[in-house]
């Protein structure tokens, strides 16, 4: 493997950085809203599952 000089490495990093396509402000806002809504839905779902399993475990422990 050929060694890369620090100067060449910096040039390569700058060249790769120039290829990055950043999302627009609107894309960022809509993605953030989507993530927030999905997080809320999933947290409610897992709260329900946890509550259900907790109730089942409590019921099973009363049988013992």
Order of alpha helices (4+ residues) and beta strands (2+ residues): alpha-alpha
